[in-house]
């Protein structure tokens, strides 16, 4: 069993030029970040020097926005494939965790198991898999399909996908490979376990042709917040990345996931819940608000409407931008994110324009603008009062936003005893305080 955390977990969510939809236009942003490996090297080393638990890379297997007018005015059309990127970053970092997104909708379990097991070997035990289901028809059309699977079926398939991947990760016991030149024995055959999986969605014999992970298994991260997503997280996730607008939402979600996990025989401490936080920080609140307003004024209306349309899975371009959000049909896309947008707009009486301005930085995650102490206050309150075990930091523009958070907020968190001054372990599991899973067959 793992122990409750006494300090925050912090991930650095590295999205190309930064998380603000107009962040690429900031004078200090690296506009070509989507194809600039040196940019990512610098960010990864910066986050590691600051002792972040992990860097986090999101992904989509397609260009999500088909409206070329809005897409052509954002930096959201080009990016590295995340496992390729993190494998390269593993060679230029030593301690920081490496979490990549990979969809269960358009991959095969064997390929995913092999790639993440390889990343874990290459990095010395620092890999994490953000298990997601794809939600856009544009992605499906890149894989011989006219539309993606129904929401419930996506999650049913994802649960079996997870079962196969984790089973493959236990193909070999920890000490299976002896590689004894004198005797000629390379591995102990009794320590090899062939999976022989036969299920509704997958038939996979195994074994995996990669040795067992240095950390037992790569860390499983999950990002769904719909009812099906919560159930999958409670069953499979070790870290949950989620979006909340209010502390009450965060606390309710936190308690729900921990309670659901108990039904699967899991302890509350087996899951770390890390909401996304979009911080705009400056020495004073007035300076921070000025920085944020500068970014807000760089958003063309067509880009803002396009972003919100993507978030709610519905084209809002025909509607008056200063009118209310219309009633929306149920989506087969990201249900929890659509509901979050609707709740925000209805709760605060926001127009379409006001809503897209509210989500332009973090796409539904919490935005906080203020001084170092004010931002630290919010993080501490959520952490100490049952809203979070840590946070994924979503910097407005890279590299300046990450630099500001490290220089201004981390000292305040450390002064309060809320964040480490150095790494105590070498693996991602050790950073997060998660147990190393025993090999199931060997333990039995």
Backbone torsions as a table, in degrees:
resi	resn	phi	psi	omega
1	UNK	NA	141.8	177.8
2	UNK	-90.0	166.1	-176.6
3	UNK	-104.1	152.9	174.1
4	UNK	-60.3	147.1	-179.0
5	UNK	-78.7	140.2	171.7
6	UNK	-99.5	-9.5	178.1
7	UNK	-132.7	157.8	179.5
8	UNK	-67.2	146.7	162.5
9	UNK	-92.4	141.0	179.2
10	UNK	-133.2	126.7	172.6
11	UNK	-110.9	147.6	174.6
12	UNK	-103.1	106.0	-178.4
13	UNK	-83.3	105.3	-173.7
14	UNK	-97.2	95.2	175.4
15	UNK	-102.2	108.4	175.7
16	UNK	25.1	-108.5	-175.3
17	UNK	-83.4	-5.6	-175.9
18	UNK	127.6	171.9	-171.2
19	UNK	-87.7	-24.3	178.0
20	UNK	-68.0	136.4	-174.8
21	UNK	-61.1	-25.5	176.5
22	UNK	-107.0	12.8	-176.3
23	UNK	-59.7	-30.1	-178.6
24	UNK	-64.4	-19.9	-179.7
25	UNK	-86.0	-8.4	179.2
26	UNK	-63.7	138.5	-178.1
27	UNK	-56.6	-28.5	-178.5
28	UNK	-93.4	3.0	-177.5
29	UNK	-83.5	151.0	174.8
30	UNK	-88.8	95.3	-170.6
31	UNK	-63.8	-29.3	-178.7
32	UNK	-96.6	25.8	-173.8
33	UNK	-56.8	-33.1	-177.0
34	UNK	-61.0	-18.6	178.6
35	UNK	-132.5	25.6	-176.8
36	UNK	-118.4	96.5	-177.2
37	UNK	-65.1	-38.6	180.0
38	UNK	-58.2	-34.2	177.0
39	UNK	-59.2	-46.5	-179.4
40	UNK	-69.3	-35.1	176.2
41	UNK	-59.2	-47.0	-179.5
42	UNK	-62.7	-42.5	179.2
43	UNK	-65.7	-43.4	-179.0
44	UNK	-62.9	-43.3	179.2
45	UNK	-67.8	-34.6	177.5
46	UNK	-65.3	-44.5	179.3
47	UNK	-66.3	-37.4	178.7
48	UNK	-67.6	-41.8	177.7
49	UNK	-61.6	-30.2	177.9
50	UNK	-83.6	-4.2	176.0
51	UNK	73.3	29.5	172.0
52	UNK	-60.0	150.3	176.8
53	UNK	-64.8	-41.9	-172.9
54	UNK	-159.9	160.7	162.0
55	UNK	-103.8	148.2	-171.8
56	UNK	-127.7	126.8	-179.8
57	UNK	-118.8	122.5	176.6
58	UNK	-86.3	174.1	-177.9
59	UNK	-160.6	155.0	169.1
60	UNK	-144.0	136.7	-178.7
61	UNK	-90.9	53.0	179.3
62	UNK	166.9	165.7	173.3
63	UNK	-84.8	116.3	-169.0
64	UNK	-72.5	-37.2	-174.5
65	UNK	-94.0	119.7	-178.9
66	UNK	-94.0	-6.6	178.7
67	UNK	-80.4	101.9	-173.8
68	UNK	-64.5	-26.9	-179.9
69	UNK	-63.1	-46.8	179.1
70	UNK	-80.2	-40.6	-178.2
71	UNK	-59.4	-39.8	-175.8
72	UNK	-69.8	-5.5	179.4
73	UNK	-114.6	19.0	174.6
74	UNK	-128.0	170.4	176.2
75	UNK	-108.1	50.8	-174.2
76	UNK	-120.5	17.6	-175.2
77	UNK	-106.8	-14.4	-179.1
78	UNK	-134.2	136.7	179.7
79	UNK	-163.1	158.3	176.6
80	UNK	-75.0	149.9	168.3
81	UNK	-66.4	127.4	-165.9
82	UNK	-66.3	-36.7	-179.3
83	UNK	-69.3	-36.1	174.4
84	UNK	-62.4	-45.7	-179.5
85	UNK	-61.7	-48.4	-176.1
86	UNK	-69.7	-31.2	175.3
87	UNK	-63.0	-39.6	176.6
88	UNK	-68.1	-41.0	179.7
89	UNK	-67.8	-26.6	177.2
90	UNK	-60.2	-30.8	-177.5
91	UNK	-78.2	-15.6	-177.4
92	UNK	-116.3	8.9	173.6
93	UNK	-130.5	168.5	-176.2
94	UNK	-126.5	-32.7	-169.8
95	UNK	-124.1	-31.7	-171.1
96	UNK	-69.2	142.5	177.4
97	UNK	-68.8	156.9	-174.3
98	UNK	-131.2	102.1	-175.5
99	UNK	-110.0	125.2	-179.6
100	UNK	-120.9	145.1	175.4
101	UNK	-86.4	134.9	173.5
102	UNK	-146.5	128.6	-174.0
103	UNK	-82.3	142.0	173.3
104	UNK	-81.3	-11.2	-175.7
105	UNK	-75.9	-34.8	-173.0
106	UNK	-130.5	37.2	172.7
107	UNK	-136.6	169.3	172.1
108	UNK	-109.0	143.8	-176.8
109	UNK	-55.4	-39.8	-176.8
110	UNK	-62.8	-43.5	179.8
111	UNK	-62.1	-44.3	-179.8
112	UNK	-65.0	-44.0	179.0
113	UNK	-59.3	-43.1	-177.4
114	UNK	-68.3	-43.3	-177.3
115	UNK	-65.8	-46.0	-178.2
116	UNK	-72.8	-33.1	174.1
117	UNK	-63.5	-39.0	177.8
118	UNK	-66.1	-44.7	177.5
119	UNK	-59.6	-38.8	179.9
120	UNK	-66.4	-39.2	176.5
121	UNK	-66.0	-46.5	-177.9
122	UNK	-61.1	-38.4	-174.7
123	UNK	-90.9	-5.0	-178.2
124	UNK	75.5	31.3	174.9
125	UNK	96.2	38.0	-175.7
126	UNK	-120.9	12.3	-172.4
127	UNK	-88.4	147.7	172.1
128	UNK	-140.6	141.7	179.4
129	UNK	-109.3	117.3	172.7
130	UNK	-85.1	100.5	-176.1
131	UNK	-79.8	116.6	179.1
132	UNK	-131.9	161.7	167.4
133	UNK	-108.8	137.1	179.6
134	UNK	-70.7	152.7	-174.5
135	UNK	-130.0	4.7	-176.2
136	UNK	-116.5	137.5	177.3
137	UNK	-63.2	-29.5	177.6
138	UNK	-60.0	-33.3	175.3
139	UNK	-71.5	-43.9	-178.4
140	UNK	-58.5	-37.5	-177.6
141	UNK	-69.3	-13.0	174.5
142	UNK	-86.3	-3.0	-176.3
143	UNK	-132.6	44.4	172.2
144	UNK	65.8	23.0	-179.3
145	UNK	-126.1	147.5	176.7
146	UNK	-81.1	-29.9	177.9
147	UNK	-152.3	160.4	-178.2
148	UNK	-82.0	169.4	-175.0
149	UNK	-65.8	156.4	175.0
150	UNK	-60.6	151.4	-173.0
151	UNK	-53.2	-51.4	-177.1
152	UNK	-63.4	-39.6	-179.1
153	UNK	-68.7	-34.9	177.2
154	UNK	-58.5	-43.6	-177.6
155	UNK	-76.0	-32.7	174.9
156	UNK	-62.1	-45.3	178.4
157	UNK	-64.3	-40.0	-179.4
158	UNK	-62.9	-38.3	179.3
159	UNK	-62.7	-43.4	178.3
160	UNK	-70.2	-36.1	176.8
161	UNK	-56.6	-48.3	178.3
162	UNK	-59.4	-42.5	-179.6
163	UNK	-59.8	-42.6	-179.7
164	UNK	-68.3	-46.1	-178.0
165	UNK	-60.6	-48.5	-178.7
166	UNK	-67.7	-31.3	174.4
167	UNK	-65.0	-42.3	177.6
168	UNK	-64.7	-35.4	178.4
169	UNK	-64.0	-16.9	175.7
170	UNK	-102.6	25.0	177.3
171	UNK	-62.0	-36.6	-177.0
172	UNK	-120.2	139.1	171.4
173	UNK	-73.2	162.2	-174.8
174	UNK	-57.0	-37.2	-175.6
175	UNK	-107.0	26.9	-177.4
176	UNK	-66.8	-36.7	-174.6
177	UNK	-93.7	109.1	179.1
178	UNK	-95.8	-31.8	177.6
179	UNK	48.3	52.9	-177.8
180	UNK	-89.7	105.3	-177.6
181	UNK	-66.3	-36.4	-176.5
182	UNK	-65.7	-45.2	-177.7
183	UNK	-85.2	-19.6	-175.5
184	UNK	82.3	10.4	-179.8
185	UNK	-92.6	117.0	-179.3
186	UNK	-89.4	-44.5	174.3
187	UNK	-144.9	160.3	177.5
188	UNK	-84.4	115.5	-176.2
189	UNK	-61.1	-29.9	-179.4
190	UNK	-72.1	-10.9	179.0
191	UNK	-100.0	12.1	173.0
192	UNK	-103.4	132.7	-176.5
193	UNK	-127.3	113.0	-179.5
194	UNK	-83.8	132.8	-169.6
195	UNK	-71.6	-49.2	-177.3
196	UNK	53.7	51.2	179.6
197	UNK	-82.9	130.7	173.4
198	UNK	-131.4	110.9	-177.8
199	UNK	-135.7	-172.8	-178.1
200	UNK	-66.1	-37.9	-173.4
201	UNK	-107.7	-23.5	-173.1
202	UNK	-137.7	144.2	171.1
203	UNK	-126.8	109.6	-172.8
204	UNK	-135.6	117.7	-179.8
205	UNK	-76.5	-50.6	-170.8
206	UNK	81.1	-176.1	1.1
207	UNK	-83.1	171.2	174.1
208	UNK	-73.7	140.2	-179.8
209	UNK	-96.6	38.7	172.9
210	UNK	-134.2	137.3	179.8
211	UNK	-62.0	162.6	-178.5
212	UNK	-61.2	145.0	-175.8
213	UNK	-58.5	142.6	174.4
214	UNK	-55.9	-29.8	178.1
215	UNK	-102.9	25.9	-179.3
216	UNK	84.2	-63.1	173.3
217	UNK	-148.2	146.7	170.6
218	UNK	-54.7	151.3	179.8
219	UNK	-69.6	136.4	178.4
220	UNK	-96.0	122.5	177.0
221	UNK	-113.4	145.4	-179.1
222	UNK	-140.1	146.5	-171.1
223	UNK	-126.3	8.0	-179.0
224	UNK	-83.5	145.7	179.7
225	UNK	-127.5	0.0	171.7
226	UNK	-68.4	175.2	-179.7
227	UNK	-61.1	-42.7	178.0
228	UNK	-65.6	-38.2	178.1
229	UNK	-65.6	-40.1	178.6
230	UNK	-64.2	-40.2	-178.9
231	UNK	-66.3	-40.6	177.3
232	UNK	-64.4	-41.6	178.9
233	UNK	-62.5	-44.7	-179.4
234	UNK	-61.8	-33.0	-178.2
235	UNK	-83.2	-36.6	-167.8
236	UNK	-119.0	-28.7	-166.1
237	UNK	-79.9	148.0	169.5
238	UNK	-109.9	-21.6	170.9
239	UNK	-134.8	136.6	177.1
240	UNK	-118.4	122.2	177.0
241	UNK	-101.6	122.4	-169.0
242	UNK	-144.6	159.3	178.5
243	UNK	-111.3	131.6	175.2
244	UNK	-137.1	148.8	176.8
245	UNK	-100.6	-25.3	-177.9
246	UNK	-132.6	158.5	178.2
247	UNK	-65.7	-37.0	179.4
248	UNK	-61.0	-39.9	175.4
249	UNK	-62.2	-43.4	-178.2
250	UNK	-63.6	-44.7	-178.0
251	UNK	-66.7	-40.0	178.5
252	UNK	-63.5	-44.7	179.2
253	UNK	-63.2	-45.2	-179.0
254	UNK	-56.4	-49.2	-179.1
255	UNK	-66.1	-38.3	-178.6
256	UNK	-64.4	-45.8	-178.9
257	UNK	-64.1	-44.0	-178.4
258	UNK	-65.4	-36.2	178.7
259	UNK	-69.6	-43.9	178.8
260	UNK	-62.4	-36.7	-178.9
261	UNK	-61.9	-33.8	-179.9
262	UNK	-61.4	-31.0	178.7
263	UNK	-66.4	-20.1	177.1
264	UNK	-100.2	15.3	177.7
265	UNK	75.2	22.4	-177.6
266	UNK	-104.7	144.4	176.8
267	UNK	-81.2	152.8	179.0
268	UNK	-55.2	-34.2	-176.9
269	UNK	-76.6	-4.6	177.3
270	UNK	-77.7	-8.9	-179.0
271	UNK	-127.7	128.2	175.2
272	UNK	-104.8	123.5	-178.9
273	UNK	-101.4	121.3	-172.3
274	UNK	-129.5	89.1	176.5
275	UNK	-63.5	156.1	172.4
276	UNK	-79.4	140.1	177.4
277	UNK	-131.4	129.5	179.4
278	UNK	-105.9	100.1	-175.6
279	UNK	-100.6	130.9	169.1
280	UNK	-112.9	110.8	-170.5
281	UNK	-123.0	143.5	174.1
282	UNK	-151.6	167.0	-178.8
283	UNK	-53.3	-32.4	177.3
284	UNK	-128.4	159.0	178.3
285	UNK	-60.7	-41.1	-178.5
286	UNK	-60.2	-41.8	179.3
287	UNK	-67.6	-37.9	179.0
288	UNK	-65.9	-42.2	178.7
289	UNK	-63.7	-36.4	177.8
290	UNK	-65.2	-42.1	178.1
291	UNK	-62.0	-42.7	-178.2
292	UNK	-67.9	-43.5	-179.2
293	UNK	-62.5	-34.8	177.7
294	UNK	-59.0	-45.0	178.6
295	UNK	-66.4	-41.5	-178.4
296	UNK	-59.6	-36.6	-177.7
297	UNK	-75.0	-8.0	177.8
298	UNK	-89.4	1.7	-176.0
299	UNK	-90.8	113.4	171.6
300	UNK	-66.4	146.5	-179.3
301	UNK	-54.9	-41.8	-178.0
302	UNK	-63.3	-32.6	178.1
303	UNK	-71.6	-43.1	179.0
304	UNK	-62.2	-45.2	179.0
305	UNK	-65.5	-39.2	178.1
306	UNK	-63.1	-41.0	178.2
307	UNK	-63.1	-47.9	-178.9
308	UNK	-65.5	-38.4	177.1
309	UNK	-58.8	-41.2	178.2
310	UNK	-64.5	-40.5	-177.8
311	UNK	-67.6	-33.5	-177.5
312	UNK	-100.4	1.7	179.2
313	UNK	57.3	42.4	-178.0
314	UNK	-157.4	134.0	-177.7
315	UNK	-74.4	113.1	-178.4
316	UNK	-97.2	-0.7	-174.6
317	UNK	-60.3	-30.1	178.8
318	UNK	-75.5	-9.3	-172.7
319	UNK	-95.7	150.0	178.7
320	UNK	-59.6	126.9	-173.8
321	UNK	-67.3	-24.3	178.0
322	UNK	-100.0	13.3	173.3
323	UNK	-99.0	176.1	-177.2
324	UNK	-74.3	162.5	171.5
325	UNK	-64.0	131.3	179.2
326	UNK	-73.2	169.4	170.9
327	UNK	-64.4	135.6	-174.5
328	UNK	-112.1	140.4	175.6
329	UNK	-70.9	154.0	175.8
330	UNK	-57.2	141.1	-177.3
331	UNK	-104.0	150.0	168.9
332	UNK	-93.8	5.3	178.1
333	UNK	-89.8	-134.4	-177.6
334	UNK	-82.0	94.9	-173.8
335	UNK	-64.1	-44.0	-176.1
336	UNK	-66.9	-35.7	-179.7
337	UNK	-71.5	-38.1	175.7
338	UNK	-61.0	-43.7	-179.0
339	UNK	-65.6	-38.0	178.6
340	UNK	-61.3	-42.8	179.2
341	UNK	-63.7	-44.8	-179.9
342	UNK	-63.1	-44.8	-180.0
343	UNK	-61.1	-42.8	179.5
344	UNK	-61.5	-49.1	-177.5
345	UNK	-64.6	-43.3	-178.7
346	UNK	-70.0	-41.7	-176.5
347	UNK	-63.1	-37.8	-174.6
348	UNK	-107.2	4.6	178.1
349	UNK	62.0	42.9	-174.0
350	UNK	-89.5	144.6	171.1
351	UNK	-79.0	174.5	176.3
352	UNK	-58.1	-45.8	179.5
353	UNK	-61.5	-47.3	-178.7
354	UNK	-63.7	-34.9	179.5
355	UNK	-68.6	-44.8	-179.6
356	UNK	-67.6	-30.7	175.2
357	UNK	-66.7	-32.6	178.5
358	UNK	-70.4	-29.4	-174.9
359	UNK	-108.1	3.4	-174.7
360	UNK	-62.8	-26.3	-179.6
361	UNK	-86.4	-41.5	-168.0
362	UNK	-132.4	7.5	173.2
363	UNK	54.8	38.8	176.7
364	UNK	108.5	-15.4	174.2
365	UNK	-74.9	166.2	-178.0
366	UNK	-67.6	127.5	173.5
367	UNK	-102.7	131.5	178.6
368	UNK	-133.4	126.2	-176.7
369	UNK	-120.6	121.3	-179.4
370	UNK	173.1	-166.8	179.2
371	UNK	-78.7	167.2	176.9
372	UNK	-54.9	-42.4	-179.0
373	UNK	-65.6	-39.5	-179.6
374	UNK	-66.1	-41.5	178.6
375	UNK	-68.9	-40.8	176.4
376	UNK	-62.9	-36.3	177.3
377	UNK	-58.5	-46.4	-179.0
378	UNK	-64.4	-46.4	179.8
379	UNK	-61.4	-42.6	-179.5
380	UNK	-65.6	-42.2	-178.6
381	UNK	-62.4	-45.7	179.2
382	UNK	-64.3	-40.2	-177.7
383	UNK	-68.3	-45.4	-174.0
384	UNK	-80.7	-16.3	-174.0
385	UNK	-115.1	26.3	171.5
386	UNK	78.6	32.1	177.1
387	UNK	-111.1	-17.6	-175.6
388	UNK	-167.3	153.2	170.4
389	UNK	-99.8	-11.7	-179.3
390	UNK	175.7	-170.2	-174.3
391	UNK	-145.8	149.8	168.1
392	UNK	-97.6	118.7	-175.1
393	UNK	-86.5	120.3	-175.4
394	UNK	-108.9	87.8	-173.9
395	UNK	-66.5	140.5	-177.8
396	UNK	-59.4	-48.5	179.5
397	UNK	-142.7	140.3	179.8
398	UNK	-104.0	138.9	8.0
399	UNK	-93.5	-7.5	-169.5
400	UNK	-59.8	-40.1	-176.5
401	UNK	-64.1	-42.2	178.1
402	UNK	-67.0	-40.7	177.8
403	UNK	-59.2	-44.2	179.9
404	UNK	-62.8	-44.3	-178.7
405	UNK	-63.0	-44.1	-179.1
406	UNK	-64.9	-42.9	-175.8
407	UNK	-74.9	-32.4	-171.6
408	UNK	-107.0	-42.0	-174.1
409	UNK	-89.1	-41.6	-177.4
410	UNK	-58.1	-42.1	176.9
411	UNK	-59.0	-36.4	179.0
412	UNK	-68.4	-41.1	177.2
413	UNK	-64.0	-41.2	179.7
414	UNK	-67.7	-36.8	177.3
415	UNK	-60.0	-31.8	179.1
416	UNK	-88.9	2.4	-179.4
417	UNK	73.2	23.9	-173.6
418	UNK	-99.3	-7.8	-179.3
419	UNK	-146.7	146.3	-175.2
420	UNK	-62.6	156.5	170.8
421	UNK	-101.7	-15.6	175.8
422	UNK	-158.2	160.1	175.9
423	UNK	-70.7	142.3	175.2
424	UNK	-102.1	-16.6	-179.7
425	UNK	-134.0	-172.3	-178.5
426	UNK	-118.0	-21.0	-177.3
427	UNK	-100.1	162.4	177.4
428	UNK	-62.8	-39.3	177.4
429	UNK	-59.3	-42.0	180.0
430	UNK	-66.3	-40.2	177.7
431	UNK	-59.4	-43.0	-174.3
432	UNK	-85.2	-7.6	-177.5
433	UNK	72.4	32.5	179.6
434	UNK	-100.9	144.6	-178.9
435	UNK	-69.5	155.0	173.0
436	UNK	-86.4	117.7	-175.7
437	UNK	-66.6	136.4	176.4
438	UNK	-73.7	150.8	173.6
439	UNK	-66.3	124.0	-170.6
440	UNK	-61.5	-46.7	-178.3
441	UNK	-68.4	-41.3	180.0
442	UNK	-64.7	-40.7	179.7
443	UNK	-65.7	-38.1	179.7
444	UNK	-68.2	NA	NA
